[in-house]
Amino acid sequence: AGAEALLESIADGPLADLRHRTTSPILKLYCEKGEIDAALRLYHKMKHTSRVVMEAGTYSDFIAAVAENGYFRSDSEPIDGAKDLGYNPASGPGLLDILISDMAEDVLDIPEESARV
């Protein structure tokens, strides 16, 4: 959360490009640590920030982490805070559909090295 707060503080002005280059590694770290609720919050911010461009690898890593943590299973608990962000359903195959639809808007090709899902 500290890194996200720092990024929020430099959202505009001459350091805005720093925000663009640092959001993906923070998202990746959340995913690696299994902090899917934090990852989803940051993913949502990234999707709704015009200066952040989501790359295929970022989507693939995020979706793989959500899957690895069991949130796409029909019987999974909802991701904390997901409904507050507008993700309904907040888990299961319906969440996968939402995230894949998000991805389809931006990604035309997923490189083989990113296709681990």
Helices and strands as residue ranges (DSSP letters): H 2-9, H 16-33, H 36-47, H 56-68, G 83-85, H 92-106, G 112-114
